Amino acid sequence: MRKITFLLIFSFVSLSFAQNISLESFVTGLSSPVNVKHAGDDRLFVVERAGVIKIINAVGTVNPTPFLDINDRVTDLGGEQGLLAIAFHPNYATNGFFYVNYIDNNADTVISRFTRSATGIADPNSEVTLLNVVQPYPNHNGGDLNFGPDGYLYISLGDGGASGDPGNRAQNLSLLLGKMLRIDVNVTPEQISAGTTYLIPSDNPFIGVSTALDEIWSYGLRNPWKFSFDRTTGDLWIADVGQNQIEEINRASVSSTGGENYGWKCFEGNSIFSTETGCDIITHEAPIAQYTHSATGGCSITGGYIYRGSSQTTLAGLYFFSDFCSDDIGYVKETTPDNYEIAFIEDLSGLGISAFGEDVNGELYVVSLYQGAIFRIIENTLNTAEYSITDIKMYPNPAKNELTFDLINTSNQIEYINIYDVQGKLIAKHSNFDEQLMTISTEMLTTGLYLIEIKNSKGSRNIRKLIIE
C-alpha cells in the first residue's frame, strides 16, 4: 500500500511535541465521498455525494453493487448539497435499519430510515421519512448523524445558509436550523402505521418550553459539518465551520443534559460576531479549541474522531480533524483536565478532506473528496523527550500582579513567552531568558482570560490558558 508521510509543523496554537504520521492508501476510484461509517463489522460504508452508498471490504476492495442508490431523490449541485451521511442503528445486525441525511429535489434536508433487504443490500423502496427541514439557502446544511451512547439518534443541522445567519436561525429555538437534534427512532410498527416516525426522549432539554422545539438538544451552531462520539468516554465532539475568522471545536461531556448554546451568531469561536438584541444576555458555551484563518490559511473545519484503536498506540486520545481549504490535518490533545492544545500538519495539497472515518476497531481514515480516495492514518514516530515543554511549570493561575515560570526540573531553554488575548491579539512579548526561575509582571493585564504561548530553543510551542483576577 502507498504511504504519504507528513510532519507536524507548529503554528500559533500547537501541541508541545512533534508527531509523524502517514496516510496509507486504502481505497481509490470513488466519486466525491463525504462520509464513512461502519455497521458493527469489518466493512466500511462510504457515502458518495451524488446519492450512492458503496461497501468497502476489509481488504480495501469496493463491492461492484452499491449498498444504496437514491440518486434520483438527491440534489447534488456540488458545494454543500447531496447525500451527506449515514448512521447504522445499534441493532442493525438484527433489524437492518440505517438512517441517511440528504438534500432532496426540493433542496431541503431529509432524514430517512431505510431497511436492508434479504440480499444484504438496502431496499431503496423501504424509505421512511423522519424529518423534512426546509432549507432557505443551498449552503450550511450541516449534514451528519450518529447514534450516541444513549441509543438516541443525533442530527446536526447548519443555520440554513447565506452569510452571517441573516434570519438569526441558530439562536431561534422555534426552528431546527443551527441545532443539534436528538430523537428516539425506536418506534413500533403500530406507531409507524399511526404516523409516528420517531419519539422525543423524555429528558430532552426543551420539552415543555412553549417557544422551543422538543427535538433540539443544543443550539447556536453555524455549520456543524461533522461530529462524533468518543467511543471510550461517550463525549460528543462537534466541529463547527466558522464565518470570517475562526474555526471551532466544541465538546460536550457524556454527562451533559443538553441545552448548550454554542454562541453563533453572537459569537464566532470566542470572539464577538454580532451585537444584535439578545446577544448580551446569552450564556455562551466556549469552544475547547479554535484556530484562526489568518494563522493557518484555513477556512472550513472538517470534524473527525478521537483515536481509540489499538494498532497506533502513540495516537491514543488525540482528536483528529482537518481544514478543507488548507488541507491541513490537525489534532487536539487534552493536556490537563479542561485544558486543550491544538496542532496542524502543513502542506497537504490536493486532498480536499471532506470527512474522517472510524472502523469497528477504532482505526481512523481520511476521506479525500478531490481524489475520490480513502487513506488510513498510521503512526511513524513520537519523540516527546526532545520536544516536550509541558514540564515547564507556570504559576500562580489565576494570577494578579506576576507570573512565574519554573524550569528547574526540565532541560528546556525558553526562547520567548507571548501573551495574547482570547481574540488572538498579541499583548506582550518576553524574550532572552537565562534563569531557571523567571517571573514576569502581569500588572498591565485587566481581569479576564488570556493565552500564554511558550516557545523553546528547539522550536516547540505550548499554549496555556491564564486567568487574571
C-alpha positions as CSV (number, residue, x, y, z in Angstrom):
1,M,0.0,0.0,0.0
2,R,1.2,3.5,-0.8
3,K,2.1,5.7,2.1
4,I,2.2,9.5,2.3
5,T,4.2,10.9,5.2
6,F,3.7,14.3,6.7
7,L,5.4,16.0,9.7
8,L,3.5,18.2,12.1
9,I,4.8,21.7,11.8
10,F,3.9,24.1,14.6
11,S,1.8,27.1,14.1
12,F,0.3,29.6,16.6
13,V,-1.7,27.2,18.6
14,S,0.2,23.9,18.7
15,L,0.9,20.8,20.7
16,S,4.1,20.7,22.6
17,F,5.5,17.6,20.9
18,A,6.3,16.6,17.3
19,Q,4.2,13.9,15.7
20,N,4.9,12.0,12.5
21,I,2.0,10.2,10.9
22,S,1.5,8.6,7.5
23,L,-1.6,8.4,5.3
24,E,-1.8,4.8,3.8
25,S,-3.9,4.4,0.7
26,F,-6.8,2.2,1.4
27,V,-9.3,2.6,-1.5
28,T,-9.5,4.6,-4.7
29,G,-11.9,5.1,-7.5
30,L,-14.7,6.7,-5.5
31,S,-16.8,9.7,-6.7
32,S,-17.0,12.7,-4.3
33,P,-17.0,10.7,-1.0
34,V,-18.3,12.7,2.0
35,N,-18.9,10.2,4.8
36,V,-17.7,6.8,6.0
37,K,-19.2,4.7,8.8
38,H,-19.1,1.0,9.9
39,A,-22.1,-1.2,10.6
40,G,-20.6,-3.2,13.5
41,D,-18.4,-5.4,11.3
42,D,-15.2,-5.1,9.4
43,R,-16.7,-3.3,6.4
44,L,-16.9,0.4,5.7
45,F,-19.8,2.1,4.0
46,V,-18.8,5.2,2.0
47,V,-21.3,7.9,1.1
48,E,-20.9,9.5,-2.3
49,R,-22.4,12.9,-2.7
50,A,-24.5,12.1,-5.8
51,G,-26.7,9.7,-3.8
52,V,-24.8,6.4,-3.7
53,I,-23.5,4.4,-0.8
54,K,-20.8,1.8,-1.5
55,I,-19.5,-1.1,0.6
56,I,-15.7,-1.3,1.2
57,N,-14.5,-4.7,2.3
58,A,-11.8,-5.2,5.0
59,V,-9.0,-5.5,2.4
60,G,-9.9,-2.2,0.7
61,T,-11.9,-3.5,-2.3
62,V,-15.2,-2.0,-3.3
63,N,-18.3,-4.2,-3.9
64,P,-19.5,-3.8,-7.5
65,T,-23.1,-3.5,-6.4
66,P,-23.9,-0.3,-4.5
67,F,-25.4,-0.7,-1.0
68,L,-27.9,2.1,-1.8
69,D,-28.6,4.2,-4.8
70,I,-31.0,7.1,-4.4
71,N,-29.5,9.4,-6.9
72,D,-33.0,10.2,-8.3
73,R,-34.0,11.7,-5.0
74,V,-30.9,13.7,-4.2
75,T,-30.0,17.2,-5.3
76,D,-26.2,17.4,-5.8
77,L,-25.2,20.6,-7.4
78,G,-21.8,20.5,-5.8
79,G,-20.9,22.6,-2.8
80,E,-22.7,21.5,0.3
81,Q,-25.7,19.6,-1.1
82,G,-26.1,15.9,-1.9
83,L,-26.3,12.7,0.1
84,L,-24.3,13.7,3.2
85,A,-24.2,11.0,5.9
86,I,-25.3,7.6,7.0
87,A,-25.7,6.1,10.5
88,F,-26.5,2.4,11.4
89,H,-28.9,1.5,14.1
90,P,-27.2,0.0,17.1
91,N,-29.2,-3.2,16.4
92,Y,-28.5,-3.1,12.7
93,A,-27.4,-6.7,12.6
94,T,-30.8,-7.9,13.6
95,N,-33.3,-5.1,12.4
96,G,-31.4,-4.0,9.3
97,F,-32.2,-0.3,9.9
98,F,-30.0,2.6,8.9
99,Y,-30.5,6.3,8.5
100,V,-29.4,8.9,6.0
101,N,-29.2,12.7,5.7
102,Y,-29.6,14.2,2.3
103,I,-30.8,17.2,0.3
104,D,-33.8,16.3,-1.8
105,N,-35.1,17.6,-5.1
106,N,-36.7,20.5,-3.4
107,A,-33.3,21.5,-2.0
108,D,-34.5,20.6,1.5
109,T,-33.0,18.4,4.2
110,V,-34.4,14.9,4.6
111,I,-33.7,12.5,7.4
112,S,-34.9,9.0,6.4
113,R,-34.7,5.4,7.5
114,F,-34.0,2.5,5.1
115,T,-34.0,-1.2,5.6
116,R,-31.5,-3.8,4.5
117,S,-33.0,-6.4,2.1
118,A,-32.6,-10.1,2.3
119,T,-29.7,-9.9,-0.2
120,G,-27.7,-7.8,2.2
121,I,-28.0,-4.5,0.3
122,A,-30.5,-1.7,1.1
123,D,-34.0,-1.7,-0.3
124,P,-34.5,1.7,-1.9
125,N,-38.3,1.3,-1.7
126,S,-38.1,1.0,2.1
127,E,-37.7,4.7,2.8
128,V,-39.5,6.1,5.8
129,T,-39.1,9.9,6.2
130,L,-38.5,11.1,9.7
131,L,-37.8,14.8,9.2
132,N,-38.1,17.2,6.3
133,V,-36.5,20.5,7.1
134,V,-36.9,23.5,4.7
135,Q,-33.5,25.0,3.7
136,P,-33.7,28.7,2.8
137,Y,-30.3,28.6,1.0
138,P,-28.1,25.9,-0.6
139,N,-25.3,26.1,1.9
140,H,-24.9,25.4,5.7
141,N,-26.8,22.2,5.7
142,G,-24.7,20.6,8.4
143,G,-25.2,17.1,7.4
144,D,-24.1,14.5,9.8
145,L,-25.9,12.0,12.0
146,N,-24.7,9.5,14.6
147,F,-26.1,7.3,17.4
148,G,-25.0,8.4,20.8
149,P,-24.0,6.0,23.7
150,D,-27.6,6.5,25.0
151,G,-29.0,4.8,21.8
152,Y,-30.6,8.0,20.5
153,L,-30.1,9.5,17.0
154,Y,-28.2,12.8,17.0
155,I,-28.5,15.0,13.8
156,S,-26.5,18.1,13.0
157,L,-28.1,20.9,11.0
158,G,-26.5,24.2,9.9
159,D,-28.0,27.6,10.2
160,G,-29.6,27.4,6.7
161,G,-27.1,29.4,4.9
162,A,-26.3,32.7,3.2
163,S,-23.7,34.6,5.2
164,G,-23.9,35.7,8.8
165,D,-27.1,33.9,9.6
166,P,-29.4,36.7,8.3
167,G,-32.5,35.1,9.9
168,N,-30.8,34.6,13.2
169,R,-31.9,31.0,12.9
170,A,-29.2,29.4,15.1
171,Q,-30.4,31.2,18.2
172,N,-34.1,30.7,17.4
173,L,-35.4,27.7,19.3
174,S,-38.6,27.5,17.3
175,L,-36.5,26.4,14.3
176,L,-34.4,23.2,13.8
177,L,-31.7,25.0,11.8
178,G,-28.4,25.7,13.5
179,K,-29.0,22.9,16.0
180,M,-28.0,19.5,17.2
181,L,-31.1,17.3,17.4
182,R,-31.7,14.2,19.5
183,I,-34.6,11.8,18.7
184,D,-35.7,8.3,19.6
185,V,-36.1,6.2,16.5
186,N,-37.2,3.0,18.3
187,V,-40.9,3.2,17.2
188,T,-43.1,0.2,16.8
189,P,-44.8,-0.8,13.5
190,E,-48.1,0.2,15.0
191,Q,-46.8,3.7,15.8
192,I,-45.4,4.0,12.3
193,S,-48.8,3.0,10.9
194,A,-50.4,5.7,13.0
195,G,-48.0,8.2,11.5
196,T,-45.3,8.3,14.3
197,T,-41.8,8.0,12.8
198,Y,-39.8,9.0,15.9
199,L,-40.3,9.8,19.5
200,I,-38.8,12.6,21.7
201,P,-36.5,11.4,24.5
202,S,-38.1,12.2,27.8
203,D,-35.0,14.1,29.1
204,N,-34.5,16.4,26.0
205,P,-33.8,19.8,27.5
206,F,-36.6,21.9,25.9
207,I,-39.6,19.7,26.5
208,G,-42.4,21.8,27.9
209,V,-40.8,25.1,26.6
210,S,-43.6,26.7,24.5
211,T,-41.1,28.7,22.4
212,A,-38.8,25.7,21.6
213,L,-39.0,22.5,19.6
214,D,-38.7,19.3,21.5
215,E,-36.2,17.7,19.1
216,I,-33.4,20.3,20.0
217,W,-30.5,19.0,22.1
218,S,-28.2,22.1,21.7
219,Y,-28.1,25.2,19.6
220,G,-26.1,28.2,18.4
221,L,-24.2,26.3,15.6
222,R,-23.3,27.7,12.3
223,N,-22.5,24.7,10.2
224,P,-21.6,21.5,12.1
225,W,-20.5,19.6,9.1
226,K,-19.2,16.6,11.1
227,F,-19.4,15.4,14.6
228,S,-18.6,12.2,16.6
229,F,-18.8,10.5,19.9
230,D,-15.7,9.3,21.7
231,R,-16.2,5.5,21.9
232,T,-14.4,5.4,25.2
233,T,-15.9,8.3,27.2
234,G,-19.1,8.9,25.2
235,D,-18.3,12.6,24.9
236,L,-19.7,14.5,22.0
237,W,-17.2,16.4,19.7
238,I,-18.6,18.9,17.2
239,A,-16.5,20.7,14.6
240,D,-18.4,23.9,13.6
241,V,-17.4,25.8,10.4
242,G,-16.7,29.5,11.0
243,Q,-17.6,32.6,9.2
244,N,-14.8,35.0,8.5
245,Q,-12.2,34.4,11.2
246,I,-12.4,31.3,13.4
247,E,-13.0,27.6,13.1
248,E,-14.0,25.9,16.4
249,I,-14.2,22.6,18.1
250,N,-16.9,22.0,20.8
251,R,-17.0,19.2,23.3
252,A,-20.0,18.1,25.4
253,S,-19.4,15.6,28.2
254,V,-21.3,12.4,28.2
255,S,-22.9,13.7,31.4
256,S,-24.3,16.7,29.7
257,T,-28.1,17.2,30.0
258,G,-28.2,19.2,26.8
259,G,-29.3,22.8,26.2
260,E,-25.8,24.1,25.4
261,N,-25.7,27.3,23.4
262,Y,-22.5,27.4,21.3
263,G,-23.0,31.1,20.6
264,W,-23.4,31.6,16.9
265,K,-24.1,34.2,15.6
266,C,-23.5,36.3,18.6
267,F,-20.0,34.6,18.8
268,E,-17.6,33.1,16.3
269,G,-15.5,31.0,18.5
270,N,-14.5,33.1,21.5
271,S,-14.9,36.4,19.6
272,I,-18.0,38.5,19.4
273,F,-19.5,38.4,15.9
274,S,-22.8,40.2,16.4
275,T,-24.3,42.6,18.9
276,E,-27.9,42.0,17.9
277,T,-30.5,42.3,20.6
278,G,-30.2,39.3,22.9
279,C,-26.5,38.6,22.3
280,D,-25.7,40.5,25.5
281,I,-27.7,38.0,27.7
282,I,-26.9,34.6,26.2
283,T,-24.8,32.0,28.0
284,H,-22.1,31.1,25.6
285,E,-20.5,27.6,25.7
286,A,-17.0,28.4,24.6
287,P,-15.1,26.0,22.3
288,I,-12.5,23.8,23.8
289,A,-10.2,24.6,20.8
290,Q,-10.2,27.1,17.9
291,Y,-7.9,28.4,15.2
292,T,-7.9,31.5,13.0
293,H,-7.9,31.7,9.2
294,S,-5.1,34.2,9.3
295,A,-2.8,32.0,11.4
296,T,-3.4,28.8,9.4
297,G,-4.6,29.6,5.9
298,G,-7.7,27.6,6.6
299,C,-11.4,28.4,6.2
300,S,-13.6,25.4,6.8
301,I,-13.1,22.7,9.5
302,T,-13.9,19.0,8.9
303,G,-14.5,17.2,12.2
304,G,-13.2,13.8,12.9
305,Y,-12.7,11.3,15.8
306,I,-10.6,10.7,18.9
307,Y,-8.3,7.8,18.1
308,R,-9.2,4.8,20.3
309,G,-7.7,2.0,18.1
310,S,-5.1,-0.5,19.3
311,S,-2.5,-0.5,16.5
312,Q,-1.4,3.1,16.6
313,T,-0.6,3.4,20.3
314,T,1.1,6.9,20.2
315,L,-2.1,8.4,18.7
316,A,-4.3,7.3,21.6
317,G,-6.5,10.1,22.9
318,L,-5.8,12.6,20.1
319,Y,-8.9,14.1,18.4
320,F,-8.2,14.4,14.6
321,F,-9.7,17.0,12.4
322,S,-8.8,18.8,9.2
323,D,-9.4,22.0,7.3
324,F,-10.9,21.6,3.8
325,C,-9.3,24.8,2.4
326,S,-5.7,24.4,3.7
327,D,-5.8,20.6,3.5
328,D,-4.1,20.6,6.9
329,I,-4.8,17.7,9.2
330,G,-4.7,18.6,12.9
331,Y,-5.3,17.1,16.3
332,V,-6.4,18.3,19.7
333,K,-4.9,16.9,22.9
334,E,-6.2,17.3,26.5
335,T,-3.1,18.2,28.5
336,T,-4.7,18.7,31.8
337,P,-8.4,18.5,32.8
338,D,-10.3,21.0,30.6
339,N,-7.1,22.4,29.0
340,Y,-6.6,21.5,25.4
341,E,-3.9,22.2,22.8
342,I,-4.1,22.0,19.1
343,A,-1.6,21.2,16.3
344,F,-1.5,21.0,12.5
345,I,0.1,19.1,9.7
346,E,1.1,21.6,7.0
347,D,1.1,21.5,3.1
348,L,-1.2,18.6,2.3
349,S,-2.3,19.7,-1.1
350,G,-4.9,18.3,-3.5
351,L,-6.9,16.1,-1.0
352,G,-10.0,18.1,-0.2
353,I,-10.5,16.3,3.1
354,S,-14.3,16.0,3.4
355,A,-14.6,13.6,6.3
356,F,-12.9,11.1,8.7
357,G,-14.0,7.6,9.3
358,E,-13.7,5.2,12.2
359,D,-13.8,1.4,11.7
360,V,-15.2,-1.2,14.1
361,N,-11.8,-1.5,15.8
362,G,-11.3,2.3,16.3
363,E,-8.8,2.8,13.4
364,L,-9.1,6.1,11.7
365,Y,-9.4,7.0,8.0
366,V,-9.2,10.3,6.0
367,V,-11.6,10.8,3.1
368,S,-10.4,12.8,0.0
369,L,-13.2,14.4,-1.9
370,Y,-10.9,15.5,-4.8
371,Q,-9.0,12.3,-5.2
372,G,-12.1,10.0,-4.6
373,A,-9.9,8.1,-2.1
374,I,-9.7,6.9,1.5
375,F,-6.5,6.8,3.4
376,R,-5.8,5.1,6.8
377,I,-4.0,7.1,9.4
378,I,-0.9,5.3,10.8
379,E,1.9,6.4,13.2
380,N,5.5,6.9,12.4
381,T,7.4,8.0,15.5
382,L,6.7,10.1,18.5
383,N,9.6,11.9,20.2
384,T,8.4,13.6,23.4
385,A,11.8,13.7,25.1
386,E,13.3,16.1,22.5
387,Y,10.3,18.4,22.0
388,S,8.2,18.3,25.2
389,I,7.8,21.5,27.1
390,T,4.8,20.6,29.1
391,D,7.0,20.1,32.2
392,I,7.6,23.8,32.4
393,K,5.6,25.0,35.4
394,M,3.6,28.2,35.3
395,Y,2.1,29.7,38.5
396,P,0.1,31.1,40.1
397,N,-3.0,30.6,37.9
398,P,-5.2,32.6,38.5
399,A,-2.6,35.4,38.8
400,K,-2.8,39.1,39.9
401,N,0.5,41.0,39.6
402,E,3.1,38.5,38.4
403,L,3.5,35.1,36.8
404,T,6.4,32.7,37.4
405,F,7.9,30.1,35.0
406,D,9.8,27.2,36.6
407,L,12.4,25.3,34.5
408,I,14.3,23.7,37.4
409,N,13.2,20.2,36.6
410,T,13.5,20.5,32.8
411,S,16.3,20.8,30.3
412,N,14.3,23.3,28.2
413,Q,15.6,26.8,27.4
414,I,12.8,29.3,26.7
415,E,13.2,31.5,23.6
416,Y,10.2,33.7,24.2
417,I,6.9,34.0,26.0
418,N,4.0,35.7,24.3
419,I,0.7,36.8,25.9
420,Y,-2.4,37.0,23.8
421,D,-6.0,38.0,24.5
422,V,-8.7,35.5,23.6
423,Q,-9.1,37.0,20.1
424,G,-5.5,36.3,19.3
425,K,-4.1,39.8,19.7
426,L,-0.5,40.0,20.9
427,I,-0.5,41.9,24.2
428,A,3.1,41.4,25.4
429,K,6.3,39.5,24.4
430,H,9.2,38.5,26.7
431,S,12.5,37.0,25.5
432,N,16.1,36.5,26.4
433,F,15.6,34.2,29.4
434,D,18.7,32.8,31.1
435,E,17.4,31.8,34.5
436,Q,15.6,28.6,35.6
437,L,13.1,30.5,37.6
438,M,11.6,33.5,35.8
439,T,9.0,36.0,36.9
440,I,7.2,38.4,34.6
441,S,4.8,41.2,35.6
442,T,1.1,41.0,34.7
443,E,0.1,44.3,36.2
444,M,-0.7,45.7,32.7
445,L,-3.4,42.9,32.2
446,T,-7.0,43.6,33.0
447,T,-9.2,40.9,34.6
448,G,-10.1,38.1,32.2
449,L,-8.8,35.1,30.2
450,Y,-5.5,35.2,28.3
451,L,-3.4,32.7,26.3
452,I,0.3,32.2,27.1
453,E,2.5,31.0,24.2
454,I,5.8,29.4,25.3
455,K,8.5,28.6,22.7
456,N,11.7,26.8,23.5
457,S,15.0,26.9,21.7
458,K,14.1,23.8,19.7
459,G,11.1,25.4,18.1
460,S,8.4,23.7,20.1
461,R,5.4,25.8,21.2
462,N,3.0,25.3,24.1
463,I,-0.3,27.3,24.6
464,R,-1.8,27.6,28.1
465,K,-4.7,29.5,29.5
466,L,-4.1,32.2,32.1
467,I,-6.8,33.8,34.2
468,I,-6.1,37.3,35.6
469,E,-8.1,38.2,38.7
